[in-house]
Amino acid sequence: MFYWLKNNWLIASVVIGIIAFGLWELINSSQMTNTTIRSNVSQTEPEMELEEEIVNPIEHTTEPVKQFVDVKGEVMKPDMYEITGEKRVKEVIEMAGGFTDQANLEQVNLAQKVVDEMVIIVPKIGEEIQTLQTTTNETTTSKIPLNTATKEEIETLPGIGGVKADAILQYREENGPFTSIQDLEGITGIGTKTIENLAEFIQIP
């Protein structure tokens, strides 16, 4: 063997070189693979965190709407009460201290839902009254239809006297029906301030 290597040293050197190169390539390839895996992991983790943030957004809580109920009649503490969320008459009566001894319980619907500005009247025994009286205290304001109103009706508007009422009627006859409240700017004596004051009192289709 030694004699063969001595006479074929060149061939032996080439074989050894090939083996060494192969081992070096194998080791280098393994290191590159590990580096690539670590790189992919480091790039994937932030993406996963971002996806989690998108899938699970922060929930924003909103405060419940406040409502007010007026409780009258045969309860221990008649008063106005502030409530939040959905309530029933029974819960509001409890807030008012409960019924008195004179309360006509048969006429009270404890299961009725409570709404904002509701008035709950608990009648006495023997009183002829509805089971539960409720109102929303809403008032309606009659608006003057400017395109059909008479002179007398127009004169009831704030800041409008006989002269301006005649001017409004004349404008309506010459230009046709009003299409918006801003049309009043074309009438002499009616300025921006007057129009702002009239806005809630007139109706224009």
Secondary structure, 3 states (H helix, E strand, C coil): CHHHHHHCHHHHHHHHHHHHHHHHHHHHHHHHHHHHHHHHHHHHHHHHHHHHHHHCCCCCCCCCCEEEEEEEECECCCEEEEEECCCEHHHHHHHCCCECCCECHHHCCCCCECCCCEEEEECECCCCCCCCECCCCCCCCCCEECCCCCHHHHHCCCCCCHHHHHHHHHHHHHHCCCCCHHHHHHCCCCCHHHHHHHCCCEECC
